[in-house]
Amino acid sequence: MLSKNNSSDYSDNFDVSGSDGRNIYSSSNRSHFLGPRRFINFKKLRKRKIIFACAIIISAVVGLIGGAMIYTYRMLDSLNYQPIQGSGTEYVAGSACDPMILNVALFGVDRHEESDVHSRSDSILILSLDSRHKKIKLTSLMRDLWVHVPGYKDTRINAAIALGGESLAIKTIEQNFGIKIDRFCTVDFEGFRDIIDIIGGLDIEITAKEAHHINRLLLELDSAFSQGGIKPFKSPLLKEVDGRHHLNGAQSLQYARSRKVPTAEGLHDDYARTFRQRRVISLVINKFKSSSLPQILAVIERAGPFVRTNLKKSEIITLGKNSLKYLQYEFVEFRIPQDGNFSGQNINGASVLVIDDLSRARYDLAKFIYEDSVKESSYSKEKSKVRTAPTHQNAPTATQTTDTSKNSNNTVSSQPTATNMASTANSAKPC
């Protein structure tokens, strides 16, 4: 106990001295605090004890919160933070953006070997957190889209991340579709599986054919993992019957990757895959709505090592604090390209999707994300060249003209290039 004469920054309101100036808690003379009652105000002492007890409780709560914050910060260290070098404005000048809408690019990569650094993206989505319209918006970009990749030849959009990581993949999205990407998250197969397992799996209506295909993919992936030095999942197989199935993480992963069997709704190929991916994410969001904080923390902690992101710790914590509000937002879905605005073509022996009217695709995407702030009249249908990135050293140069020559399969190749891209003045606020 500090005496009255002790110099300290700490100042409490307790008077620790008796009328004679001696410390009433001194053990030298017990009679000092057993003396006449007039020296002790028991009501005041009782009030002080209550205040002291409240102070202890408050301190304990603050300590627990502080401990939780320290734990959270340490836990967030498990995420692979990867800042994007440069702002990218050289390629995305005029891209649509809104300070109340956060666009996060989600990349799912098909890493099959331990040594894989950059794999092609098995899925590409844009998650838009729209605080202006109180919506969570999810857009699928079909991975076979034929696009211009800055500094490279025109190719499928899913090759961009393999050529130059998330930075190049983001520039490719921004340049082709005129949408500002604020952040990214990349997850590989193991992280995806863990996320689903931690939240207890997903209940999904599937057909017997889908179940059979999922089982085949499970076995194929385990074989590829074993050969690549990655521990196989060894997931149990599904019963191959129509109906509602409870899928674990590995099974949900293969469901989301399936494209060679139609959905119950009759979708085929990559349309089926992107539909399944959006369904899985919507089910995950619904799961999080009823998840506890420990479950959410467990997802981050266990899946962290398999996630790359340029979200900072402070940003993740801010999103976490507001997550209960965000999870009440309406969930809506979209896909690029929209029906009627693309054609399937064979280019250099590869089956790809070519957007017929890029101005229309840019408008469709901007309208979905930014809604009322986007005006169709602002999207000119006149085709003009978009400024491109400098070519990477020793890399193939970006195609500058449309190649209408026939390939080895005698299929006409009509390759959309930078020359064919629409230069658009977006009515949403430019970045």
C-alpha positions in Angstrom: 0.0 0.0 0.0 1.4 3.4 -1.0 1.9 5.8 1.9 0.8 9.4 1.6 4.4 10.5 1.4 5.2 8.2 -1.5 5.7 10.0 -4.8 3.8 8.2 -7.6 1.9 9.0 -10.8 -0.9 6.9 -9.4 -3.4 8.9 -7.3 -6.3 7.1 -5.4 -9.0 8.7 -3.3 -8.4 6.6 -0.2 -7.2 8.5 2.9 -4.7 6.1 4.4 -3.8 8.1 7.4 -5.4 8.6 10.9 -6.0 11.8 12.7 -2.6 11.7 14.2 -1.0 11.5 10.8 0.2 7.9 11.1 -0.7 5.2 8.5 -3.8 3.4 9.7 -2.6 0.2 8.0 0.7 0.2 9.9 1.3 -3.0 11.9 3.3 -1.1 14.6 0.2 -0.3 16.6 -3.1 -2.1 15.9 -4.9 0.2 18.3 -4.8 3.0 15.7 -7.5 1.4 13.5 -9.4 -0.1 16.5 -9.9 3.3 18.1 -13.0 5.4 18.4 -15.6 5.0 15.7 -15.5 8.6 14.8 -12.3 8.1 13.0 -13.9 5.7 10.4 -16.8 6.5 8.0 -18.2 3.0 7.3 -20.6 4.2 4.6 -17.8 5.9 2.8 -15.6 2.8 3.2 -18.4 0.5 1.9 -18.8 2.8 -1.1 -15.0 2.7 -1.7 -15.1 -1.1 -1.6 -17.9 -1.2 -4.2 -15.9 1.2 -6.4 -12.8 -0.9 -5.9 -14.7 -4.1 -6.8 -16.1 -2.5 -9.9 -12.6 -1.3 -10.8 -11.3 -4.9 -10.5 -14.2 -6.2 -12.7 -13.6 -3.5 -15.3 -9.8 -4.2 -15.3 -10.5 -7.9 -15.8 -12.8 -7.2 -18.8 -10.3 -4.8 -20.3 -7.6 -7.4 -19.8 -9.7 -10.0 -21.5 -10.4 -7.7 -24.4 -6.8 -6.8 -24.6 -5.8 -10.4 -24.6 -8.3 -11.2 -27.3 -6.9 -8.4 -29.4 -3.4 -9.6 -28.9 -4.5 -13.1 -29.8 -6.3 -11.8 -32.9 -3.3 -9.9 -34.0 -1.1 -13.0 -33.6 -3.7 -15.1 -35.3 -3.8 -12.8 -38.3 0.0 -13.3 -38.7 -1.0 -16.7 -40.1 -2.4 -15.0 -43.2 0.2 -14.5 -46.0 0.0 -10.7 -46.3 1.1 -9.8 -49.8 1.0 -6.1 -50.8 0.4 -5.2 -54.4 3.3 -3.2 -55.8 2.2 0.1 -57.5 -1.2 1.5 -57.8 -1.9 0.2 -61.2 -3.4 3.6 -62.4 -1.3 3.3 -65.6 -3.8 0.7 -66.7 -7.0 1.6 -64.9 -7.4 5.3 -65.3 -11.1 6.1 -65.2 -12.2 2.8 -63.7 -15.5 3.0 -61.8 -15.3 3.1 -58.0 -17.3 4.2 -55.0 -15.9 4.8 -51.5 -18.9 2.9 -50.0 -18.3 -0.2 -52.1 -15.4 -2.5 -51.4 -14.4 -4.8 -54.3 -12.4 -7.9 -53.3 -11.1 -10.2 -56.0 -11.3 -13.8 -54.9 -9.0 -16.3 -56.6 -9.1 -20.1 -56.1 -5.9 -21.7 -57.3 -5.5 -25.3 -58.3 -2.1 -26.0 -56.7 -1.2 -29.7 -57.1 2.4 -29.6 -56.1 4.2 -28.4 -53.0 6.6 -26.4 -55.2 3.9 -24.6 -57.1 4.2 -20.8 -56.7 1.7 -19.5 -59.2 -1.0 -21.8 -60.5 -3.8 -21.0 -62.8 -7.0 -19.7 -61.1 -9.7 -22.4 -60.9 -12.2 -19.7 -60.0 -12.3 -15.9 -60.3 -14.9 -13.9 -58.4 -15.5 -10.3 -57.3 -17.0 -9.9 -53.9 -18.5 -6.4 -53.6 -19.4 -5.2 -50.1 -21.9 -2.5 -50.8 -22.6 -0.3 -47.8 -24.5 2.2 -49.9 -27.2 -0.2 -51.0 -26.8 -2.7 -48.1 -25.9 -5.7 -50.4 -23.2 -8.3 -50.7 -22.7 -8.8 -54.4 -20.9 -11.8 -55.9 -19.8 -11.8 -59.6 -18.3 -14.8 -61.4 -15.8 -14.2 -64.2 -15.8 -17.3 -66.3 -12.3 -18.6 -66.4 -12.3 -19.4 -70.2 -12.9 -15.7 -71.1 -10.5 -14.6 -73.8 -9.0 -11.3 -72.7 -6.0 -9.0 -73.1 -3.4 -9.6 -70.4 -1.2 -6.5 -69.9 2.3 -7.2 -71.3 1.4 -10.6 -72.8 -0.5 -12.1 -75.7 -4.2 -12.3 -75.4 -5.2 -15.5 -73.5 -7.7 -17.0 -71.1 -8.3 -14.8 -68.0 -7.4 -17.6 -65.6 -3.8 -17.6 -67.0 -3.1 -14.1 -65.7 -2.4 -15.1 -62.1 0.1 -17.8 -63.3 1.9 -15.3 -65.5 2.2 -12.5 -62.9 0.5 -13.3 -59.7 -2.4 -11.4 -58.2 -1.0 -8.1 -59.3 -1.3 -9.0 -63.0 -4.6 -10.8 -62.5 -6.1 -7.6 -60.9 -4.7 -5.4 -63.7 -6.3 -7.7 -66.2 -9.7 -7.5 -64.6 -9.4 -3.7 -64.2 -8.3 -3.0 -67.7 -10.8 -5.3 -69.4 -13.8 -4.5 -67.4 -13.3 -1.0 -66.0 -13.9 -2.0 -62.3 -11.6 -0.9 -59.6 -10.4 -3.8 -57.5 -9.6 -2.7 -53.9 -8.2 -5.9 -52.3 -7.7 -9.6 -53.1 -7.8 -12.9 -51.3 -6.3 -16.1 -52.8 -7.1 -19.5 -51.3 -5.8 -22.9 -52.4 -7.6 -26.3 -52.1 -6.5 -27.0 -48.5 -7.7 -23.6 -47.2 -11.0 -24.0 -49.0 -11.5 -27.5 -47.5 -10.6 -26.3 -44.0 -13.0 -23.4 -44.1 -15.9 -25.7 -45.0 -15.0 -28.3 -42.4 -14.7 -25.7 -39.6 -18.2 -24.4 -40.2 -19.6 -27.9 -40.2 -20.0 -28.7 -43.9 -22.7 -27.7 -46.4 -26.1 -29.2 -47.2 -26.6 -29.2 -51.0 -29.1 -30.7 -53.3 -27.2 -32.7 -56.0 -28.0 -35.4 -58.6 -26.6 -38.9 -58.6 -24.5 -37.9 -61.7 -23.0 -35.0 -59.7 -22.3 -37.3 -56.7 -20.5 -39.8 -59.1 -18.5 -37.0 -60.6 -17.5 -35.6 -57.2 -16.3 -39.0 -56.1 -14.2 -39.4 -59.3 -12.6 -35.9 -58.7 -11.9 -36.8 -55.1 -9.9 -39.8 -56.1 -8.1 -38.0 -59.0 -7.1 -35.1 -56.7 -5.8 -37.4 -54.0 -3.7 -39.1 -56.7 -2.3 -35.8 -58.0 -1.6 -34.6 -54.4 0.4 -37.8 -53.6 2.5 -37.4 -56.8 3.1 -33.7 -56.0 4.2 -34.2 -52.4 1.0 -32.9 -50.8 -0.9 -34.9 -48.2 -4.1 -36.3 -49.9 -7.5 -35.5 -48.4 -8.7 -39.1 -48.2 -12.3 -38.0 -48.0 -15.1 -40.5 -47.7 -17.1 -40.9 -51.0 -20.7 -39.8 -51.4 -23.7 -42.1 -52.0 -24.5 -41.7 -55.7 -28.2 -40.9 -55.3 -30.4 -37.8 -56.1 -31.2 -35.6 -53.1 -29.8 -33.5 -50.3 -26.3 -34.4 -49.3 -24.2 -33.1 -46.4 -20.8 -32.3 -48.0 -17.6 -32.0 -46.0 -14.8 -29.6 -47.1 -13.2 -31.9 -49.6 -16.5 -32.9 -51.2 -17.7 -29.2 -51.3 -14.4 -28.3 -53.1 -15.0 -30.9 -55.8 -18.6 -29.8 -56.1 -17.5 -26.3 -56.7 -14.9 -27.4 -59.3 -17.4 -29.7 -61.2 -18.1 -28.7 -64.8 -18.3 -31.9 -66.8 -21.8 -32.9 -65.5 -24.9 -30.6 -65.7 -26.5 -29.1 -62.7 -30.1 -30.0 -61.7 -31.0 -26.7 -63.3 -29.6 -27.8 -66.6 -26.4 -25.7 -66.7 -23.4 -27.1 -68.4 -19.6 -26.6 -68.6 -18.2 -23.5 -67.0 -21.7 -22.0 -66.6 -22.3 -25.0 -64.2 -19.1 -24.5 -62.4 -19.5 -20.7 -61.8 -23.1 -21.4 -60.7 -21.9 -24.0 -58.2 -19.1 -21.7 -56.9 -21.6 -18.9 -56.2 -23.9 -21.4 -54.5 -21.1 -22.6 -52.2 -20.1 -19.0 -51.2 -23.8 -18.0 -50.6 -24.1 -21.1 -48.3 -20.9 -20.2 -46.5 -22.1 -16.7 -45.9 -25.4 -18.1 -44.5 -23.4 -20.4 -42.2 -21.4 -17.4 -40.9 -24.6 -15.6 -40.0 -25.2 -18.2 -37.3 -21.6 -18.9 -36.4 -20.0 -18.0 -33.1 -17.0 -15.8 -32.7 -14.7 -18.8 -31.8 -15.8 -20.5 -35.0 -15.0 -17.5 -37.1 -11.6 -17.1 -35.3 -11.0 -20.8 -35.9 -11.6 -20.4 -39.6 -9.0 -17.6 -39.8 -6.5 -19.4 -37.7 -6.6 -22.8 -39.5 -7.2 -21.5 -43.0 -4.7 -18.6 -42.6 -1.6 -20.4 -43.9 -3.4 -21.2 -47.1 -4.7 -17.6 -47.8 -2.8 -14.8 -49.5 -4.2 -11.3 -49.2 -3.4 -7.6 -49.3 -6.0 -6.9 -46.6 -4.2 -5.4 -43.6 -4.7 -6.5 -40.0 -6.5 -3.3 -39.2 -8.8 -3.7 -42.2 -9.6 -7.3 -41.3 -10.4 -6.3 -37.7 -12.6 -3.4 -38.9 -14.5 -5.8 -41.2 -14.8 -8.3 -38.3 -16.3 -5.7 -36.0 -18.9 -4.8 -38.6 -19.5 -8.4 -39.8 -22.8 -8.8 -37.9 -24.1 -5.8 -39.8 -22.7 -6.9 -43.1 -24.1 -10.4 -42.8 -27.6 -9.0 -42.7 -27.2 -7.5 -46.1 -29.1 -8.9 -49.1 -27.0 -11.4 -51.1 -27.1 -11.1 -54.9 -25.3 -12.8 -57.8 -24.1 -12.0 -61.2 -22.0 -13.5 -64.0 -19.7 -12.1 -66.8 -20.4 -12.5 -69.6 -24.1 -12.4 -69.7 -26.2 -14.6 -72.0 -26.3 -13.2 -75.5 -23.1 -11.3 -75.3 -20.4 -14.0 -76.1 -19.6 -16.7 -78.5 -17.7 -19.9 -78.0 -14.6 -20.1 -80.3 -11.6 -22.2 -80.9 -8.4 -20.2 -80.8 -5.1 -21.9 -81.3 -6.7 -25.2 -80.4 -8.3 -24.0 -77.2 -12.0 -23.6 -76.5 -12.6 -20.1 -75.2 -15.4 -17.6 -74.7 -15.1 -14.3 -76.7 -17.2 -11.3 -75.5 -19.1 -9.9 -78.5 -19.6 -6.3 -77.1 -17.1 -5.4 -74.4 -18.7 -2.0 -73.9 -22.0 -3.8 -73.0 -20.1 -6.2 -70.7 -18.4 -3.3 -68.9 -21.8 -1.5 -68.5 -23.5 -4.7 -67.2 -20.8 -5.2 -64.6 -20.7 -1.6 -63.5 -24.5 -1.4 -63.3 -24.6 -4.5 -61.1 -22.0 -3.3 -58.7 -22.7 0.5 -58.6 -26.4 0.6 -59.6 -27.9 4.1 -59.8 -24.6 5.9 -60.3 -24.0 4.2 -63.6 -25.6 5.6 -66.8 -25.8 3.5 -70.0 -25.2 6.5 -72.1 -21.7 6.9 -70.6 -20.6 3.6 -72.2 -19.8 4.3 -75.8 -20.1 1.5 -78.3 -17.4 3.0 -80.4 -14.4 0.6 -80.4 -11.1 2.2 -79.6 -7.7 1.1 -78.3 -7.1 0.9 -74.6 -3.7 1.9 -73.2 -1.8 -1.2 -72.5 1.0 -2.2 -70.1 4.7 -2.3 -71.2 5.7 -5.7 -72.4 7.5 -7.9 -69.9 11.1 -8.6 -70.7 11.4 -11.7 -72.8 7.6 -12.1 -72.8 5.5 -12.5 -75.9 4.3 -9.1 -77.1 0.6 -8.3 -76.7 -1.3 -8.9 -79.9 -2.2 -5.6 -81.7 -4.4 -6.8 -84.5 -7.2 -9.3 -85.0 -6.0 -12.6 -86.3 -8.6 -14.0 -88.7 -6.3 -16.9 -90.0 -7.5 -20.4 -89.7 -5.9 -22.7 -87.0 -4.9 -26.3 -87.4 -8.5 -27.4 -86.9 -9.7 -25.2 -89.8 -11.7 -23.1 -87.3 -11.6 -19.4 -87.9 -9.8 -17.6 -85.1 -11.2 -14.1 -84.4 -9.1 -12.9 -81.5 -10.3 -9.9 -79.6 -7.3 -7.7 -78.7 -6.4 -4.4 -77.2 -7.4 -2.9 -80.5 -11.0 -4.1 -80.1 -11.5 -3.0 -76.5 -13.9 -0.2 -75.8 -12.6 2.9 -74.0 -15.3 3.8 -71.5 -16.1 6.9 -69.5 -17.8 5.4 -66.4 -20.5 7.4 -64.7 -19.6 5.9 -61.3 -16.9 8.1 -59.7 -13.6 7.5 -61.5 -10.7 6.4 -59.3 
